[in-house]
């Protein structure tokens, strides 16, 4: 089968990001099961939560301010509607969790994996993502505006009708993702390879597409941004 032709938009001053796979979460100790309610209570007192396993828990519309989670695993938990302020997650895994409509401000993720999670309508505006894998997730309407991504990977994830406006990507990658009608206005995406992704209706400024890699079919659509008519 003939390989799909790729086209890269070249631009002076934009360096290839040389994507690096995210570092996996470290095992910081033996996981101990704890109720999410108890952990949230401790986090509310600004106590760090370390090496905990939360499985099949359900807590919605929780507010937490200034707490850190280290080496924790969240499995099949329903955490929709959480409001997190200055919360940091390091070496954590979210597996099969519902994080719909979660709101996060002033925090970050470091060596974290989101596996087959529901992130519909979640807001991570201004959040720092460092060595993060987002795989097999549904993140329609997700808000990643002004976020910072370093050594991150979005894989088999739907972020249609979401926003990456003003976000910055370094050494990151996107694979087989849906970005239909997603906003990338003034996002630092130079160096990303979108050729395996769906970009129908995605919104870019002309300067945004410099340095990205797309398929030949995608290039025809993006040429409209430059006022080019392809016959």
N, C-alpha and C positions, 0 to 999 in steps of 0.2 A: 504493500500500500504506500502510495506516495506520501511523504511527510508533509504536514501542513506548513506552508510558507509563512515565515515570520518577518515582520518589518519592524525595525527600530527607528524611532525618531531621534535624530542626533541633535545635540545642542552643546555649544561651547559653555564651559563653566559647570556642566552637570556631569558628575563622575558616576560611573557604574557603581551600584551599591554592593556588588559581590555578596549576594545573599548567603548568610550562614544559618545552618539549622539551629533552632533554639536549644539551649542546654536543658536537659530533662530535670525535673524536680529531684532534689537530693533526699535520701532517706535520713532524717535527722534523729531517728530513734524509733523504738517499737510503738506502733499506733495503739492508743488506748481509747476504747469507746466511751463516749460521754454524751449526755443528752444535749441537744442544741440549745435548749432553754437555759440550762446551767451555764454553758459556755458563753451565751449571749449576756447573761447576767454578770459574769466575770469580766467580759469585754467592756461592759458598761461602766465598770469601775477602773477602766484603763489598764486592765491586767492582760498580759500577752497570753495567747492560746497556742500551745505547742503540742505537736505529735498527737493529734486527736482524730478519731474516725467518727464521722457523723453519717449514719446510714438510715435511709427511708424516714427522714425527719421532715416535718412540715411546720414552718413558721413563716407567716406572711406579715408584710407591713411593719418591719422591725427597724428601729433607728439605732445606729451605733456610731459613736464619735471617738476618734483617736484610740485605736486598738490595732494590734498586729497579730496575724495568724502565721505560724511557722510549721511547716511539715504536716499540714492537715489534709485529710481526704474527705470530700463531700460526695457521697454516693446516693443517687436517686433521691435527692432532697428537694423540697419545694420551698424556695426562698424568694418568691415573687414579691415585688413591691418593697424590697429592702431599701433603706436610705443610709448610705455609708459616707461618712465624712472623715477624711484623713485616716483611712484604713489601708493597711498594707498587707498583702498576701505574699509569702515567700515559700517556695518549694511545696506548693499545694496542688491538689488535683480536684477538679470538679467533673464528676462522671455521671452523665444522665440526669443532670439537675435542671430544675425549672427556675431560671433567674429572670423571668419576664418582668419588665417594668422596674427593674432594679435601678437605683440612682446612686452614682458614686462621684464624689467630689474630693479633689486634693489628695488622692491616694495612688496606689500603684500595685502592679503585679510583677514579681520577679521569679523566674523559673516556675511558671504555672502552666497547667494544661486544662483546657476546656474540651471535654470529649462528649460528643453527642448531647449537648446541652441546648435548652431552649432559652434564647436571649432576646426574644421578640420585644421590641420597644425599650430595651435596656439602654441606659445612658451612661457612657464613660467619658464624658466631655472633659478634656484636660488631663486625663489619666495617663500615667506612665506604664507602658508595657515593655518589659525587658526579658528576653528569652521566654516568650509565650507562644504556645501552640493552641490554635482554635480549630478544632477538627470535627467535621460532621455536625455542625451546629446550625440552628435556625435563628438568625438574627435580623429578620426583617424589621425595618423601621429603627434599627439600632443607631444610636448617636455616638460616634467616635470623633466628633469635631474637636480640633485642637489637641488631640491625643498625640503621644509620642511613642513610636514603635521602633525598637532596636532588636535585631536578631529574632524577629517574630515570623510566624507562618500562619496564614489562613488557608485551610485546606477543606475542600468539599463543604463549604459553608455558604449559606444564603444570607446576604446582607442587602437584599433588594430594598429600594426606597429608604435606605439608610443615609447617613451623612458621615463623610470623612473631611469635611471642610476645614481647611487650616491645619490638618494633621501633618505629621512628618514621619517618613519611613526611612530607616537606615538598616542596611544589611538584612532586609526582610523579603518575604516572598508570598505570592498568592497563587493557589493552584485549584483549578476546577471549581471556582466560586461563582456565585451569581451576584452581580452588581447592577441589576436592572433598575434603572431610574435612580441610581445612587448618586449622591452629590460628592464630587471631589474638588469643589471650587477652592482654588488657591492651596491645594494640598501638595506637599513635597513628595511626589510619587516617582520622580525621575529614577530610572533604573529598574522599576518593577516590570515583570513579564506578565501581561494580561492575556496572552494568546490562548490559554486554556479556559478562560473565564467568559461569562456572559456579560456584555456591556450595553445591551440594548437600552437606549434612553438615558444612559449615564450622563451626568452633567459635569463638564470640564470648562475651565477657562483655556484660551489658546495656549497660554504659557504653561499650563499644567501638563500637557501631553508631551512636552519636550523630554526626550530621554527614555520614554517608556517603550516596551516591546509589545506589538500587537500582531494579530493574524492579518492576512491580506484582506479578508472580509471586513474585519474591524477597521482597518485603515481607510476603507472606502467611506464608512460612516463618519469616522473622525475627520476626514478631509473636509467635511461640511463646515467644521469649525473655522477652517482657513478660507472658506469661500470658494473652494475648488469644486468644480463640477466634473464628475467622472463619467465618461460615455462607455 
